[in-house]
Amino acid sequence: MKNAKEIVRTAEDGMATAEYAIGTVAATSFAGILLWLIKQPWVQSALEGIFRAIFKF
């Protein structure tokens, strides 16, 4: 026999999946922006300057 939790469905059913989907889309969008940013010449030269200062090339 099913207990009350199994019988009663709430408005929150399935929300975890939707939240994971939104989180995944947000994370991949953020990664895409970071990739685009890192490919910019001014960012590459800034990173190169930082690493040259750190390692004294």
Secondary structure, DSSP 8 states (H G I E B T S, - for coil): ---HHHH---TTTTHHHHHHHHHHHHHHHHHHHHHHHHTSHHHHHHHHHHHHHHHT-
